[in-house]
Amino acid sequence: MLVLAIETSTPQTGVALGSEQGVLASATVSWARGHQEVLAPAVEHILGWAEVDLGQVAGVAVGLGPGLFTGLRVGVATARGLAQVLGLPVVGIGSLDVLAFGVRHTRSRIGAVIDGKRGEVFFSFYRPVPGGVARESDFAVGPPERLAAELAASRQETLLVGNGALLYRRQLEDSGTPVEFASISRAFPQAVSLLELAVPRFQREETSRADDVVPHYVRRSDAEINWSRRARIA
């Protein structure tokens, strides 16, 4: 079955098209004007490159975050809209899970870390298992010092992956525990990894209805925080 994968939890917009037989087409775009401007054209382009009509797509996979609020909103809304219009099942997968899956061949514990802006990171820890990774902690958000403290407390050799790890590399290297950093090519969750994770779930019919797919925001949006502050002042 053909699956369209959409990942927009970071400043990067990623789309991929494929099946259990492999990836047919993929595209990655980073543009200052945001996901809303590039997502639909990116989907259109990969369908054209693969010579596939949208009606041939049998399922939609989407990264659920945690990540940047606007990007998640655009990606999830697009996935839900396509699924509703075409009557398709949806598979939603955590974006930190997707990020960790990209370095699944390591023997070390994995720390997936996405820059959350505001001086914070989204993060979670994983262990490699045959064929993938298993999450060992809930999704969390906090300053890099909190992540460094958790690394120090664990005393485990850890491979850190993601743009949040690269951004705060100096603080994380000072945690006192052995850490390595994945390359810049793994800085963002990849739509191809999302596709690879999602296809088996479609085959097992572990899917959701469009209305049931919601993002993992983890924290409140800027608008909610500002509203709360104004309410306290009033």
Residue frames as a rotation matrix with the C-alpha (Angstrom) as fourth column:
MET 1
0.573 0.820 0.000 0.00
0.820 -0.573 0.000 0.00
0.000 0.000 -1.000 0.00
LEU 2
-0.217 -0.628 0.748 1.16
0.577 -0.700 -0.420 3.52
0.787 0.341 0.514 -0.76
VAL 3
0.456 0.272 -0.847 1.71
0.874 -0.320 0.367 5.75
-0.171 -0.908 -0.384 2.28
LEU 4
0.242 -0.326 0.914 2.28
0.269 -0.882 -0.386 9.51
0.932 0.340 -0.125 2.33
ALA 5
0.190 -0.284 -0.940 4.40
0.981 0.086 0.173 10.67
0.032 -0.955 0.295 5.29
ILE 6
0.416 0.031 0.909 4.41
0.180 -0.982 -0.050 14.26
0.891 0.184 -0.414 6.60
GLU 7
0.222 -0.424 -0.878 6.86
0.975 0.117 0.190 15.55
0.022 -0.898 0.439 9.24
THR 8
0.146 -0.058 0.988 6.75
0.325 -0.940 -0.103 19.24
0.934 0.336 -0.119 10.29
SER 9
0.741 0.223 -0.633 7.72
0.649 0.005 0.761 19.31
0.173 -0.975 -0.141 13.99
THR 10
-0.029 -0.848 -0.530 10.87
0.683 -0.403 0.609 21.38
-0.730 -0.344 0.591 13.39
PRO 11
0.047 0.027 -0.999 11.82
-0.437 -0.899 -0.045 24.26
-0.898 0.438 -0.030 11.04
GLN 12
-0.873 -0.398 -0.281 12.27
-0.433 0.370 0.822 21.58
-0.223 0.839 -0.496 8.37
THR 13
0.292 0.955 -0.042 9.35
-0.808 0.223 -0.546 20.33
-0.512 0.194 0.837 6.27
GLY 14
-0.799 -0.602 0.010 9.67
-0.521 0.699 0.490 16.70
-0.302 0.387 -0.871 5.19
VAL 15
0.428 0.904 -0.009 7.43
-0.781 0.365 -0.507 14.53
-0.455 0.224 0.862 2.99
ALA 16
-0.772 -0.635 0.002 7.93
-0.557 0.679 0.478 11.01
-0.304 0.368 -0.879 1.69
LEU 17
0.415 0.870 -0.266 5.96
-0.896 0.341 -0.284 8.53
-0.157 0.357 0.921 -0.40
GLY 18
-0.601 -0.661 -0.450 6.47
-0.722 0.690 -0.050 4.79
0.343 0.295 -0.892 -0.38
SER 19
0.633 0.758 -0.159 5.34
-0.646 0.630 0.430 1.32
0.426 -0.170 0.888 0.56
GLU 20
0.732 -0.349 0.586 6.67
-0.259 0.653 0.712 -1.90
-0.631 -0.673 0.387 2.04
GLN 21
0.704 -0.457 0.543 8.69
0.705 0.540 -0.460 -2.21
-0.083 0.707 0.703 -1.18
GLY 22
-0.362 -0.930 -0.061 10.63
0.926 -0.366 0.089 1.00
-0.105 -0.024 0.994 -0.61
VAL 23
-0.040 0.244 -0.969 10.65
0.239 -0.939 -0.247 4.78
-0.970 -0.242 -0.020 -0.91
LEU 24
0.349 0.250 0.903 9.32
0.927 0.049 -0.371 6.18
-0.137 0.967 -0.215 -4.18
ALA 25
-0.013 -0.327 0.945 10.04
0.432 -0.854 -0.289 9.86
0.902 0.404 0.152 -3.56
SER 26
0.360 0.113 -0.926 10.91
0.916 -0.230 0.328 12.26
-0.176 -0.967 -0.186 -0.76
ALA 27
0.088 -0.325 0.942 11.62
0.404 -0.852 -0.332 15.94
0.910 0.410 0.056 -0.26
THR 28
0.151 -0.123 -0.981 13.00
0.963 -0.206 0.174 18.09
-0.223 -0.971 0.088 2.52
VAL 29
0.063 -0.029 0.998 12.56
0.519 -0.853 -0.057 21.87
0.853 0.521 -0.038 2.57
SER 30
-0.089 -0.081 -0.993 13.65
0.918 -0.394 -0.050 24.55
-0.387 -0.916 0.109 5.04
TRP 31
-0.360 0.067 0.930 12.21
0.595 -0.751 0.285 27.99
0.718 0.656 0.231 4.32
ALA 32
-0.975 -0.152 -0.161 11.83
0.220 -0.585 -0.781 31.00
0.025 -0.797 0.604 6.57
ARG 33
-0.589 0.804 0.086 8.25
-0.709 -0.565 0.421 31.61
0.388 0.187 0.903 5.44
GLY 34
-0.397 0.374 0.838 7.18
-0.765 0.369 -0.528 28.41
-0.507 -0.851 0.140 7.12
HIS 35
-0.801 0.054 0.596 5.51
0.131 0.988 0.086 25.06
-0.584 0.147 -0.798 6.62
GLN 36
0.164 0.986 0.001 2.21
0.229 -0.037 -0.973 26.36
-0.959 0.160 -0.232 5.34
GLU 37
0.385 -0.075 -0.920 3.88
-0.744 -0.614 -0.262 27.81
-0.545 0.786 -0.292 2.24
VAL 38
-0.377 -0.736 -0.562 5.87
-0.925 0.325 0.196 24.71
0.039 0.594 -0.803 1.29
LEU 39
-0.536 0.102 0.838 4.00
-0.335 0.886 -0.322 21.62
-0.775 -0.453 -0.441 2.51
ALA 40
0.513 0.829 0.223 1.30
-0.082 0.305 -0.949 21.38
-0.855 0.468 0.224 -0.15
PRO 41
0.630 -0.327 -0.704 3.74
-0.774 -0.200 -0.600 22.08
0.055 0.924 -0.379 -3.04
ALA 42
-0.478 -0.850 0.223 6.17
-0.864 0.500 0.052 19.51
-0.156 -0.168 -0.973 -1.62
VAL 43
-0.197 0.511 0.836 3.43
-0.101 0.838 -0.536 16.86
-0.975 -0.190 -0.113 -1.54
GLU 44
0.797 0.539 -0.274 2.42
-0.275 -0.080 -0.958 17.76
-0.538 0.838 0.085 -5.08
HIS 45
0.243 -0.796 -0.554 6.02
-0.967 -0.152 -0.205 17.53
0.079 0.585 -0.807 -6.29
ILE 46
-0.656 -0.565 0.500 6.78
-0.612 0.786 0.084 14.09
-0.441 -0.252 -0.862 -4.85
LEU 47
0.199 0.782 0.591 3.52
0.033 0.597 -0.801 12.72
-0.979 0.179 0.093 -6.24
GLY 48
0.831 0.092 -0.548 4.53
-0.499 -0.312 -0.809 14.10
-0.245 0.946 -0.214 -9.63
TRP 49
-0.141 -0.974 -0.177 8.07
-0.989 0.132 0.060 12.73
-0.035 0.183 -0.982 -9.42
ALA 50
-0.688 -0.087 0.720 6.71
-0.285 0.946 -0.157 9.28
-0.667 -0.313 -0.676 -8.53
GLU 51
-0.751 0.496 -0.436 4.00
-0.496 0.012 0.868 9.55
0.436 0.868 0.236 -11.21
VAL 52
-0.727 0.530 -0.437 1.37
0.678 0.657 -0.330 8.75
0.112 -0.536 -0.837 -8.60
ASP 53
-0.228 0.756 0.613 -2.11
-0.028 -0.635 0.772 10.21
0.973 0.159 0.165 -8.38
LEU 54
-0.668 -0.009 0.744 -3.27
-0.704 -0.314 -0.637 11.34
0.239 -0.950 0.203 -4.95
GLY 55
0.388 0.918 0.084 -6.15
-0.913 0.370 0.170 8.87
0.125 -0.142 0.982 -5.24
GLN 56
0.378 -0.323 -0.868 -3.64
-0.107 0.916 -0.387 5.99
0.920 0.239 0.312 -5.23
VAL 57
-0.658 -0.612 0.438 -2.45
-0.472 -0.118 -0.874 6.87
0.586 -0.782 -0.211 -1.72
ALA 58
0.042 0.680 -0.732 -3.86
0.221 0.708 0.671 4.38
0.974 -0.190 -0.121 0.81
GLY 59
0.584 0.138 -0.800 -2.74
0.804 0.038 0.593 5.93
0.112 -0.990 -0.088 4.09
VAL 60
0.440 -0.417 0.795 -1.27
-0.111 -0.904 -0.413 9.06
0.891 0.093 -0.444 5.66
ALA 61
0.282 -0.446 -0.849 1.46
0.935 0.325 0.140 9.10
0.214 -0.834 0.509 8.34
VAL 62
0.509 -0.073 0.858 2.24
-0.005 -0.997 -0.082 12.22
0.861 0.037 -0.508 10.34
GLY 63
-0.526 -0.738 -0.422 4.76
0.559 0.074 -0.826 13.26
0.641 -0.670 0.374 12.96
LEU 64
0.482 0.868 -0.119 2.95
0.592 -0.223 0.774 14.28
0.646 -0.443 -0.621 16.14
GLY 65
0.323 -0.416 0.850 5.72
-0.575 -0.800 -0.173 16.12
0.752 -0.433 -0.497 17.94
PRO 66
0.603 0.265 -0.753 6.67
0.502 -0.859 0.099 17.32
-0.621 -0.437 -0.651 20.42
GLY 67
-0.386 -0.696 0.605 8.01
0.922 -0.292 0.254 20.22
0.000 0.656 0.755 18.46
LEU 68
-0.979 -0.036 -0.203 7.24
0.038 -0.999 -0.006 23.72
-0.202 -0.014 0.979 17.33
PHE 69
-0.364 0.931 -0.003 3.58
0.139 0.051 -0.989 24.63
-0.921 -0.360 -0.148 17.71
THR 70
0.154 0.477 -0.865 2.94
-0.737 -0.528 -0.422 26.19
-0.659 0.702 0.270 14.30
GLY 71
-0.577 -0.460 -0.675 4.69
-0.801 0.481 0.357 23.44
0.160 0.746 -0.646 12.37
LEU 72
-0.947 0.250 0.201 2.82
0.154 0.904 -0.398 20.69
-0.281 -0.346 -0.895 14.20
ARG 73
-0.139 0.958 -0.251 -0.49
-0.099 -0.266 -0.959 22.44
-0.985 -0.109 0.132 13.66
VAL 74
0.050 0.109 -0.993 0.12
-0.950 -0.301 -0.081 22.71
-0.308 0.947 0.089 9.91
GLY 75
-0.770 -0.460 -0.442 1.35
-0.591 0.775 0.223 19.14
0.240 0.433 -0.869 9.49
VAL 76
-0.849 0.487 0.203 -1.37
0.260 0.721 -0.642 17.47
-0.459 -0.493 -0.739 11.54
ALA 77
-0.008 0.886 -0.464 -4.12
-0.308 -0.443 -0.842 19.61
-0.951 0.136 0.277 10.00
THR 78
-0.168 -0.127 -0.978 -2.89
-0.984 -0.040 0.174 18.72
-0.061 0.991 -0.118 6.50
ALA 79
-0.957 -0.225 -0.183 -2.72
-0.233 0.972 0.025 15.01
0.172 0.067 -0.983 7.29
ARG 80
-0.600 0.795 0.092 -6.18
0.248 0.294 -0.923 15.05
-0.761 -0.530 -0.374 8.85
GLY 81
0.036 0.620 -0.783 -7.61
-0.645 -0.584 -0.492 17.00
-0.763 0.523 0.379 5.92
LEU 82
-0.477 -0.287 -0.830 -6.21
-0.850 0.389 0.354 14.59
0.221 0.875 -0.430 3.34
ALA 83
-0.997 0.078 0.008 -7.42
0.072 0.946 -0.315 11.59
-0.032 -0.314 -0.949 5.32
GLN 84
-0.364 0.923 -0.126 -10.93
0.043 -0.118 -0.992 13.01
-0.930 -0.367 0.003 5.69
VAL 85
0.052 0.373 -0.926 -11.29
-0.861 -0.454 -0.231 13.98
-0.507 0.809 0.297 2.04
LEU 86
-0.328 -0.308 -0.893 -9.91
-0.821 0.561 0.108 10.69
0.468 0.769 -0.436 0.71
GLY 87
0.728 0.668 0.153 -11.36
-0.641 0.586 0.496 8.46
0.241 -0.459 0.855 3.42
LEU 88
0.173 -0.796 -0.580 -7.93
-0.109 0.570 -0.814 7.19
0.979 0.204 0.012 4.50
PRO 89
0.828 -0.031 -0.559 -6.58
0.540 0.309 0.783 5.76
0.149 -0.951 0.273 7.76
VAL 90
0.542 -0.649 0.533 -3.89
-0.481 -0.760 -0.437 7.70
0.689 -0.020 -0.724 9.62
VAL 91
0.512 -0.491 -0.705 -0.85
0.800 0.572 0.183 6.66
0.313 -0.658 0.685 11.64
GLY 92
0.733 -0.285 0.618 0.57
-0.363 -0.932 0.001 9.29
0.575 -0.225 -0.787 14.00
ILE 93
0.485 -0.680 -0.550 4.05
0.782 0.618 -0.075 8.78
0.391 -0.394 0.832 15.45
GLY 94
0.817 -0.226 -0.530 5.99
0.253 -0.685 0.683 10.89
-0.518 -0.692 -0.503 17.94
SER 95
0.878 -0.479 0.020 8.61
-0.215 -0.431 -0.876 13.03
0.428 0.765 -0.481 16.22
LEU 96
0.170 -0.832 0.528 11.22
-0.969 -0.045 0.242 12.22
-0.178 -0.553 -0.814 18.88
ASP 97
0.404 0.039 0.914 10.55
-0.077 0.997 -0.009 8.53
-0.912 -0.067 0.405 18.13
VAL 98
0.966 -0.026 0.258 11.22
0.259 0.092 -0.962 9.26
0.001 0.995 0.095 14.45
LEU 99
0.603 -0.781 0.163 14.41
-0.717 -0.620 -0.318 11.13
0.350 0.075 -0.934 15.31
ALA 100
0.091 -0.556 0.826 15.73
-0.776 0.481 0.409 8.29
-0.624 -0.678 -0.388 17.49
PHE 101
0.719 0.261 0.645 14.83
0.118 0.868 -0.483 5.68
-0.685 0.423 0.593 14.86
GLY 102
0.922 -0.353 -0.158 17.25
-0.280 -0.327 -0.903 7.37
0.267 0.877 -0.400 12.48
VAL 103
-0.073 -0.987 0.143 20.23
-0.868 -0.008 -0.496 6.32
0.491 -0.160 -0.856 14.66
ARG 104
0.741 0.568 0.359 18.85
-0.671 0.632 0.386 2.92
-0.008 -0.527 0.850 15.72
HIS 105
0.731 -0.471 -0.494 22.03
0.118 0.800 -0.588 1.05
0.672 0.371 0.640 14.73
THR 106
-0.110 -0.774 0.624 24.04
-0.692 -0.391 -0.607 2.43
0.714 -0.498 -0.492 17.64
ARG 107
-0.160 0.008 -0.987 24.83
0.511 0.856 -0.076 0.28
0.844 -0.517 -0.142 20.68
SER 108
-0.965 -0.249 -0.079 24.48
0.207 -0.543 -0.814 3.21
0.160 -0.802 0.576 23.05
ARG 109
-0.079 0.916 -0.393 21.44
0.814 -0.169 -0.556 4.59
-0.576 -0.364 -0.732 24.73
ILE 110
-0.506 -0.011 0.863 19.87
0.716 -0.563 0.413 7.30
0.481 0.827 0.293 22.55
GLY 111
-0.276 0.457 -0.846 18.80
0.542 -0.653 -0.529 10.77
-0.794 -0.604 -0.068 23.61
ALA 112
-0.233 0.297 0.926 16.56
0.908 -0.275 0.316 12.43
0.349 0.914 -0.206 21.01
VAL 113
-0.231 -0.007 -0.973 16.64
0.647 -0.748 -0.148 16.21
-0.726 -0.664 0.178 21.45
ILE 114
0.006 0.325 0.946 14.68
0.901 -0.413 0.136 18.85
0.434 0.851 -0.296 19.49
ASP 115
-0.945 -0.325 -0.039 15.22
0.318 -0.883 -0.346 22.58
0.078 -0.339 0.937 19.97
GLY 116
-0.080 0.984 -0.162 12.03
0.996 0.084 0.017 23.95
0.030 -0.160 -0.987 21.52
LYS 117
-0.117 -0.063 0.991 13.03
0.242 -0.970 -0.033 27.64
0.963 0.236 0.128 21.37
ARG 118
0.714 0.405 0.571 12.63
-0.340 -0.512 0.789 29.81
0.612 -0.758 -0.227 24.52
GLY 119
-0.206 -0.877 0.433 15.91
-0.911 0.011 -0.411 28.30
0.356 -0.480 -0.802 25.78
GLU 120
0.123 0.341 0.932 14.32
-0.677 0.715 -0.172 24.85
-0.726 -0.610 0.318 26.09
VAL 121
-0.712 -0.291 -0.639 14.54
-0.666 0.569 0.483 21.44
0.223 0.769 -0.599 24.44
PHE 122
0.603 0.786 0.133 12.12
-0.796 0.603 0.049 18.59
-0.042 -0.136 0.990 23.91
PHE 123
-0.425 -0.842 -0.333 13.75
-0.826 0.511 -0.236 15.27
0.369 0.175 -0.913 24.71
SER 124
0.762 0.524 0.380 13.29
-0.630 0.735 0.251 11.58
-0.148 -0.431 0.890 25.44
PHE 125
-0.338 -0.920 0.199 15.56
-0.869 0.386 0.310 8.55
-0.362 -0.068 -0.930 25.90
TYR 126
0.742 0.524 -0.418 15.58
-0.664 0.661 -0.349 5.28
0.093 0.536 0.839 23.93
ARG 127
-0.127 -0.780 0.612 17.38
-0.480 0.589 0.651 1.98
-0.868 -0.211 -0.449 23.78
PRO 128
-0.362 -0.044 -0.931 18.15
-0.918 0.191 0.348 0.15
0.162 0.981 -0.109 20.54
VAL 129
0.033 0.395 0.918 16.17
-0.340 0.868 -0.361 -3.05
-0.940 -0.301 0.163 19.96
PRO 130
-0.688 -0.299 0.661 16.16
0.436 0.558 0.706 -5.40
-0.580 0.774 -0.254 16.96
GLY 131
-0.286 0.559 0.779 14.66
0.932 -0.026 0.361 -3.48
0.222 0.829 -0.514 14.07
GLY 132
0.326 0.486 0.811 14.20
0.323 -0.863 0.388 -0.19
0.888 0.135 -0.439 15.86
VAL 133
-0.796 -0.511 0.323 14.18
-0.091 -0.426 -0.900 1.60
0.598 -0.746 0.293 19.22
ALA 134
0.104 0.803 -0.587 12.16
0.797 0.285 0.532 1.42
0.595 -0.523 -0.610 22.43
ARG 135
0.026 -0.039 0.999 11.32
-0.258 -0.966 -0.030 4.60
0.966 -0.257 -0.036 24.33
GLU 136
-0.334 -0.272 -0.902 12.45
0.727 0.535 -0.431 4.56
0.600 -0.800 0.019 27.97
SER 137
-0.726 0.090 -0.682 11.06
0.491 -0.627 -0.605 7.90
-0.483 -0.774 0.411 29.14
ASP 138
0.406 0.913 0.050 8.11
0.772 -0.313 -0.553 10.18
-0.489 0.263 -0.832 28.56
PHE 139
0.066 -0.299 0.952 8.40
0.708 -0.658 -0.256 13.20
0.703 0.691 0.168 26.29
ALA 140
0.301 -0.051 -0.952 9.80
0.845 -0.448 0.291 16.07
-0.442 -0.892 -0.092 28.32
VAL 141
0.419 -0.210 0.883 10.57
0.486 -0.770 -0.414 19.76
0.767 0.603 -0.220 27.88
GLY 142
0.843 -0.180 -0.506 12.99
0.414 -0.384 0.825 21.92
-0.343 -0.906 -0.249 29.83
PRO 143
0.692 -0.668 -0.275 16.22
-0.709 -0.699 -0.086 23.90
-0.135 0.254 -0.958 29.71
PRO 144
0.440 -0.584 -0.682 19.35
-0.299 0.621 -0.725 22.09
0.847 0.523 0.099 28.50
GLU 145
-0.494 -0.622 0.608 20.60
-0.771 -0.011 -0.637 22.08
0.402 -0.783 -0.474 32.10
ARG 146
0.263 0.663 0.701 17.77
-0.845 0.509 -0.164 19.72
-0.465 -0.550 0.694 33.01
LEU 147
0.917 0.016 -0.399 18.78
-0.274 0.753 -0.599 17.34
0.290 0.658 0.695 30.24
ALA 148
-0.020 -0.998 -0.053 22.43
-0.454 0.056 -0.889 17.58
0.891 0.006 -0.454 31.32
ALA 149
-0.315 -0.033 0.948 21.38
-0.946 0.089 -0.311 16.72
-0.074 -0.995 -0.060 34.88
GLU 150
0.712 0.630 0.310 19.49
-0.585 0.776 -0.235 13.64
-0.388 -0.014 0.921 33.67
LEU 151
0.652 -0.575 -0.494 22.51
-0.225 0.475 -0.851 12.55
0.724 0.666 0.181 31.65
ALA 152
-0.343 -0.828 0.444 24.75
-0.684 -0.104 -0.722 12.96
0.644 -0.551 -0.531 34.70
ALA 153
0.008 0.433 0.901 22.34
-0.932 0.329 -0.149 11.00
-0.361 -0.839 0.407 36.90
SER 154
0.895 0.426 -0.136 22.15
-0.443 0.806 -0.393 8.09
-0.058 0.412 0.909 34.45
ARG 155
0.076 -0.978 0.195 25.92
-0.678 0.093 0.730 7.72
-0.732 -0.188 -0.655 33.96
GLN 156
0.387 0.117 0.915 25.17
0.445 0.845 -0.296 5.81
-0.807 0.522 0.275 30.74
GLU 157
-0.785 -0.616 -0.066 27.02
0.173 -0.320 0.932 6.26
-0.595 0.720 0.357 27.48
THR 158
0.239 0.971 -0.022 24.51
0.443 -0.130 -0.887 8.14
-0.864 0.202 -0.462 25.33
LEU 159
-0.738 -0.316 0.596 24.28
0.672 -0.272 0.688 9.10
-0.055 0.909 0.413 21.68
LEU 160
-0.146 0.664 -0.733 22.53
0.242 -0.695 -0.678 12.46
-0.959 -0.276 -0.059 21.41
VAL 161
-0.687 0.009 0.727 20.70
0.726 0.045 0.686 13.21
-0.026 0.999 -0.037 18.18
GLY 162
0.393 0.906 0.155 18.81
0.918 -0.396 -0.014 16.26
0.049 0.148 -0.988 17.00
ASN 163
0.079 -0.351 0.933 19.19
0.401 -0.846 -0.352 19.99
0.913 0.402 0.074 16.49
GLY 164
0.862 0.257 0.437 18.62
-0.281 -0.475 0.834 20.62
0.422 -0.841 -0.337 20.20
ALA 165
0.762 -0.645 -0.062 21.64
0.515 0.546 0.660 18.48
-0.392 -0.535 0.748 21.08
LEU 166
0.032 -0.777 0.629 23.81
0.948 -0.175 -0.264 20.30
0.315 0.605 0.731 18.54
LEU 167
0.399 0.201 0.895 22.64
0.116 -0.979 0.168 23.73
0.910 0.037 -0.414 19.67
TYR 168
0.728 -0.063 0.683 23.47
-0.660 -0.337 0.671 23.06
0.188 -0.939 -0.287 23.33
ARG 169
0.616 -0.520 -0.592 26.42
0.176 0.823 -0.540 20.77
0.768 0.229 0.598 22.74
ARG 170
-0.366 -0.853 0.374 28.76
-0.220 -0.311 -0.925 22.60
0.904 -0.420 -0.074 25.13
GLN 171
-0.098 0.395 0.913 26.36
-0.984 -0.173 -0.031 22.38
0.146 -0.902 0.406 28.08
LEU 172
0.858 0.513 -0.039 25.62
-0.507 0.856 0.102 18.72
0.085 -0.068 0.994 27.39
GLU 173
0.341 -0.826 -0.450 29.30
0.104 0.508 -0.855 17.81
0.934 0.244 0.259 27.05
ASP 174
-0.529 -0.551 0.645 29.79
-0.511 -0.399 -0.761 19.24
0.677 -0.732 -0.071 30.55
SER 175
0.511 0.849 0.131 27.28
-0.645 0.279 0.711 16.77
0.568 -0.448 0.691 32.05
GLY 176
-0.150 -0.669 0.728 30.11
-0.962 0.268 0.048 14.54
-0.227 -0.693 -0.684 33.30
THR 177
0.272 0.272 0.923 28.80
-0.078 0.962 -0.260 11.43
-0.959 -0.001 0.283 31.53
PRO 178
-0.744 -0.645 0.175 30.10
0.118 0.132 0.984 10.01
-0.658 0.753 -0.022 28.23
VAL 179
0.439 0.893 -0.099 28.09
0.092 -0.155 -0.984 11.46
-0.894 0.423 -0.150 25.34
GLU 180
-0.748 -0.519 0.415 28.45
0.489 -0.008 0.872 11.39
-0.449 0.855 0.260 21.58
PHE 181
-0.086 0.695 -0.714 26.63
-0.344 -0.694 -0.633 13.54
-0.935 0.191 0.298 19.05
ALA 182
0.189 0.248 0.950 25.03
0.763 0.572 -0.301 12.33
-0.618 0.782 -0.081 15.84
SER 183
-0.754 -0.596 0.277 25.96
0.620 -0.506 0.599 14.21
-0.217 0.624 0.751 12.68
ILE 184
-0.674 0.453 -0.583 24.18
-0.358 -0.891 -0.279 17.26
-0.646 0.020 0.763 11.36
SER 185
-0.773 0.387 -0.503 22.55
-0.427 0.268 0.864 15.06
0.469 0.882 -0.042 8.70
ARG 186
-0.408 0.628 -0.663 20.43
0.672 0.698 0.247 13.61
0.618 -0.344 -0.707 11.53
ALA 187
-0.993 -0.111 0.025 19.54
0.068 -0.753 -0.654 16.96
0.091 -0.648 0.756 13.09
PHE 188
-0.432 0.902 -0.003 15.82
-0.887 -0.426 -0.178 16.72
-0.162 -0.074 0.984 12.24
PRO 189
-0.140 0.482 0.865 13.21
-0.057 0.868 -0.493 13.93
-0.988 -0.118 -0.094 12.17
GLN 190
-0.864 -0.272 -0.424 13.19
-0.429 -0.045 0.902 12.53
-0.265 0.961 -0.078 8.64
ALA 191
0.123 0.971 -0.206 9.99
-0.945 0.051 -0.324 11.84
-0.304 0.235 0.923 6.70
VAL 192
-0.005 -0.193 -0.981 11.63
-0.621 0.770 -0.148 8.70
0.784 0.608 -0.124 5.28
SER 193
-0.942 -0.320 -0.105 12.14
-0.099 0.563 -0.821 7.36
0.322 -0.762 -0.562 8.83
LEU 194
-0.477 0.854 0.206 8.52
-0.665 -0.198 -0.720 8.22
-0.574 -0.481 0.663 9.63
LEU 195
0.235 0.538 -0.809 7.46
-0.942 0.332 -0.053 6.30
0.240 0.774 0.585 6.54
GLU 196
-0.427 -0.506 -0.749 9.54
-0.337 0.858 -0.387 3.28
0.839 0.087 -0.537 7.54
LEU 197
-0.977 0.106 0.183 8.00
-0.155 0.230 -0.961 3.26
-0.144 -0.967 -0.208 11.00
ALA 198
-0.328 0.941 -0.078 4.46
-0.767 -0.314 -0.560 3.77
-0.551 -0.124 0.825 9.74
VAL 199
-0.253 0.251 -0.934 4.21
-0.844 0.414 0.340 1.18
0.472 0.875 0.108 6.94
PRO 200
-0.838 -0.046 -0.545 4.23
0.123 0.955 -0.270 -1.87
0.532 -0.293 -0.794 9.29
ARG 201
-0.807 0.583 -0.099 1.50
-0.015 -0.188 -0.982 -0.24
-0.591 -0.791 0.160 11.40
PHE 202
-0.170 0.745 -0.645 -0.69
-0.959 -0.276 -0.067 0.16
-0.227 0.607 0.761 8.34
GLN 203
-0.450 -0.051 -0.892 -0.07
-0.500 0.842 0.204 -3.49
0.740 0.537 -0.404 7.49
ARG 204
-0.880 0.121 -0.458 -1.12
0.422 0.640 -0.642 -4.51
0.216 -0.758 -0.615 11.01
GLU 205
-0.029 0.905 0.425 -4.10
0.446 -0.369 0.816 -2.11
0.895 0.213 -0.393 10.76
GLU 206
-0.062 -0.083 -0.995 -2.90
0.970 -0.239 -0.041 -0.19
-0.235 -0.967 0.096 13.83
THR 207
-0.678 -0.119 0.726 -4.37
0.501 -0.797 0.337 3.03
0.539 0.592 0.600 12.50
SER 208
-0.586 0.490 -0.646 -6.50
0.454 -0.462 -0.762 5.93
-0.671 -0.739 0.048 13.70
ARG 209
0.395 0.724 0.565 -9.35
0.918 -0.332 -0.217 7.96
0.030 0.605 -0.796 12.32
ALA 210
-0.207 -0.515 0.832 -8.44
0.554 -0.762 -0.334 11.46
0.806 0.392 0.443 11.25
ASP 211
0.470 0.508 0.722 -10.39
-0.232 -0.718 0.656 13.08
0.852 -0.476 -0.220 14.09
ASP 212
0.975 -0.064 -0.212 -8.46
0.218 0.429 0.877 11.08
0.035 -0.901 0.432 16.69
VAL 213
0.156 -0.980 0.123 -5.01
0.925 0.101 -0.366 12.27
0.346 0.171 0.922 15.60
VAL 214
0.978 0.146 0.149 -3.75
0.076 -0.915 0.397 15.09
0.194 -0.377 -0.906 17.85
PRO 215
0.248 -0.956 0.159 -0.28
-0.130 -0.196 -0.972 16.60
0.960 0.220 -0.173 18.34
HIS 216
0.423 -0.282 -0.861 1.95
0.892 0.297 0.341 16.04
0.160 -0.912 0.378 21.38
TYR 217
0.611 -0.166 0.774 2.40
0.041 -0.970 -0.241 19.70
0.791 0.178 -0.586 22.30
VAL 218
-0.050 -0.616 -0.786 3.88
0.835 0.406 -0.372 18.91
0.549 -0.675 0.494 25.77
ARG 219
-0.666 -0.142 -0.733 3.76
0.584 -0.710 -0.393 22.60
-0.465 -0.689 0.556 26.70
ARG 220
0.412 0.876 -0.252 1.39
0.561 -0.462 -0.687 25.49
-0.718 0.142 -0.681 26.06
SER 221
0.209 -0.267 0.941 1.65
0.906 -0.309 -0.289 27.70
0.368 0.913 0.178 23.00
ASP 222
-0.840 -0.543 0.015 3.00
0.517 -0.808 -0.283 31.26
0.166 -0.229 0.959 23.17
ALA 223
-0.435 0.751 0.497 -0.54
-0.217 -0.623 0.751 32.58
0.874 0.219 0.434 22.73
GLU 224
0.503 0.638 -0.584 -1.79
0.386 0.438 0.812 30.56
0.773 -0.633 -0.026 25.72
ILE 225
-0.170 -0.657 -0.735 1.12
0.981 -0.044 -0.188 31.72
0.091 -0.753 0.652 27.88
ASN 226
-0.910 -0.168 0.378 0.57
0.197 -0.980 0.038 35.36
0.364 0.109 0.925 26.94
TRP 227
-0.023 0.981 0.191 -3.16
-0.131 -0.192 0.973 35.07
0.991 -0.002 0.133 27.63
SER 228
0.420 0.133 -0.898 -2.44
0.756 0.497 0.427 33.56
0.503 -0.858 0.108 31.05
ARG 229
-0.592 -0.728 -0.346 -0.04
0.805 -0.508 -0.307 36.39
0.047 -0.460 0.887 31.88
ARG 230
-0.743 0.381 0.550 -2.56
-0.124 -0.886 0.446 39.05
0.657 0.264 0.706 30.86
ALA 231
0.298 0.909 -0.292 -5.26
0.145 0.260 0.955 37.34
0.943 -0.327 -0.055 32.93
ARG 232
0.099 -0.336 -0.936 -3.02
0.975 0.223 0.023 37.38
0.201 -0.915 0.350 36.03
ILE 233
-0.886 -0.449 0.114 -2.27
0.431 -0.890 -0.151 41.07
0.169 -0.085 0.982 35.53
ALA 234
-0.379 0.837 0.394 -5.97
-0.225 -0.496 0.838 41.86
0.898 0.229 0.377 35.18
